Amino acid sequence: MAFLSKAALTCACAALALCAGAPAGAQTAAPHVLPDGAVPPNLAAARTHMLEAPENMLTFHSMDQLFQTRPVPRAGPIAALPRVDQALPDAVIGTTRMSEDQWEDRTFTNALLVMRDGKIVHESYRNNTDAGTHYISFSMAKSITSILVGIAVNQGAIKSIDQPVTDYVPELKGSGYDGVTIRQVLQMRSGVDYEERYDFGATPSVAAKIFLNAIVANTERFADTAPRLKRKWKPGSHFNYSTLDTSVLGWILERATKQPLAQFTTQNLWQPMGMESYGYWLADGAPGVGRELNGMGYNATLRDFARLGQMMLDEGKFNGRQIVPADWVRQSTAMIPNADPGTPPPPASVTDPFARSGYGFQWWKLDDTGAYTALGLQGQFIYVHPATRTVIVKLSFFPPEGSDLGNRALEETLAYFKTLVQWSATAPKP
C-alpha cells in the first residue's frame, strides 16, 4: 500500500518539528571502510549481483552495507518542506485505468514524492522503507555532479567550462580526452572511444571491466581507464552517454577544489541547503586511495532528493541562499537533441523515450512536456516541470535494463508523470 508506515509517520512528525525551525546539530553516519582495502569474495559476489531482481528491491536502499562510503554530513536548521496532502489522480495507461497506489506497485516503486509550488502533496514509502531510508541515486548522481561543477565555476575554482580538461587533469594528455573541453564532457560529447555496454564474458567490454575492477573489486579507480582510451569522434560532434565522462568531471572537481568530493559536497551543497539527513557517496577504494563514484554513487533520503529538485526549479535558490547560479541552471537544462545532425526523426509509433531525448549538462529531456530529469538506472527520477512548478521524485527497483518489464515500467512511469503535470496545471490549489 502507498501509505506511510507507523515508523515512517513517527519519523515524519519528528522531521516536521525540525522543519518548523528548530536548530539541529551535525548529523552523519560513520564511513564504511574495508580495513585492508581488500574486498572479501562474498562481498564482491553480492556487489556483482546487486542490480538483479527481486533482490534490488532491498539492495537499492542498503548500499552502505555493500560498499565503502564517504559520508556527507548535514548541519543546522532543516529547510522546511510544507505539506498540503492531496489525493493523486488515477493513472490511465493505454486502455487501463488504475489507482495511483496500483501504479506505484506496477512500476516497482520504493518511494514517491510529489511537490507542487514548493509544497508536498504526496509522499509514500514501500518495502520496509521510510522517511529515514537512504536510496541509491545511480546516474542521478551525474546531475548532482553538474550542480557541483556549477558551484566550482561560480567560486572560481574552475575558471571556465571551455577550458580543456587537461588543464586540471594532465594525466589525460595524449588520450582521447586531450583537447576536449569541460563543456563537451558535461554534454557527453567528449568524442572518446567508450561504449556504455556491459558485456560480461570471456572478453568483457571496457565498461564491464570498469564495473568489475573499480566497483566490485576496488582494484582500480573508476577514472583510471580514461587516460588509456583513444578518440572516436570529433569532440562536441556526437552524443555518447558515458559514465566515464562523468568520472572525469569528478576528477576535475577534486583537482580544482583541492579537496575530496564528499567534503566539497558537504560544505557547498548539502549543508547550505539545510538538508534533513546526511547523504553519502559510494567509493571505489579506501580513503586516500579511492574516489567517490560520482557517476552513479550518491545516496540520500526521498525528501532530500526532492529538495535538490526544488532548488533547480527555483533557479538555484533554496533555504534563503543562491546555491548555484541561476544562469548555470538555465545552461544545464538547455537541451541539445541527442540525434546527430541530419538524422531523420523516429516514426510517431516509436514510444521509446530515448528516441527523442535531449541532454544538457548531465540532465535529461525525456518527453515533450518541458520537464527536465535527473535519471538513474532502473527507475530513479528527479523530474522537474517548471511550467506547473511540479517536482516528482520516484525511487524504484525496475527489473534490469533492457528487459520487457523494465521497458514497460519506464514507459508507464513517464506516462503518469505527464498525468501529474496536467493535474498540477488544472487542480485547484488547497
Number of C-alpha atoms within 10 A of each C-alpha: 12 19 13 18 17 10 14 19 14 14 16 16 12 11 19 19 13 17 20 14 13 12 12 15 10 13 15 15 15 11 17 17 16 15 8 7 17 13 18 10 11 9 14 19 13 13 19 15 13 18 20 15 14 14 13 19 22 17 22 22 24 16 22 23 11 16 25 26 31 27 23 27 22 25 22 18 22 26 21 20 19 14 15 12 14 13 8 16 14 16 23 16 15 8 5 7 12 14 12 17 16 14 21 24 14 16 22 23 25 28 26 21 20 24 26 22 16 21 18 21 18 19 20 23 23 20 12 13 19 23 24 18 17 23 27 27 32 23 25 27 24 30 28 23 26 22 25 22 25 24 21 20 19 16 12 12 15 22 12 14 16 12 16 19 25 19 18 18 20 12 16 21 14 14 17 23 29 22 18 23 21 27 20 23 29 25 26 26 24 31 23 26 16 23 15 14 12 14 13 14 8 6 9 14 17 19 21 19 18 23 18 20 16 23 25 23 22 24 17 19 20 29 22 16 16 20 18 13 17 16 15 13 16 14 21 16 13 20 22 21 18 21 22 24 27 27 25 25 27 25 20 20 24 20 17 19 16 11 11 18 23 24 17 19 23 20 15 15 21 24 21 22 27 22 27 30 26 23 27 28 29 27 27 27 27 19 17 7 12 19 27 27 28 29 27 24 23 30 29 22 24 27 22 24 24 26 26 24 26 28 20 26 24 17 18 21 18 20 16 10 11 15 23 25 17 17 11 21 20 15 12 23 20 17 19 15 15 23 17 10 9 6 8 8 9 11 8 6 6 10 11 14 16 14 16 17 17 22 23 23 27 27 26 25 26 21 19 11 14 12 22 27 25 23 24 21 19 25 24 26 27 26 27 24 21 19 13 18 19 25 31 25 26 26 27 29 28 28 25 18 15 10 11 10 16 19 18 16 24 18 17 19 23 16 16 18 23 18 18 23 22 13 14 20 15 10 10 7 10 7
